[in-house]
């Protein structure tokens, strides 16, 4: 666990979308969720970690997960 401080930011978002083809028989549903945590670890240095998951069902189904870490230093 990690306790958030004034130097931390946590963002959560989620979306959903449903698409139906013209003939009404084909339907696609897409769900997506993202979490981003950013922290200032030094005076001019920030670290960020983001995680995303997407799932689609319908004509072309898939599941996708991604994890990204970033270190930003200002000189």
Secondary structure, DSSP 8 states (H G I E B T S, - for coil): -----TTEEEEEEEEEEEEE-TTS--EEEEEEEEEEEEEEEETTEEEEEEEEEEEEESSS-EEEEEEEEEEEE--
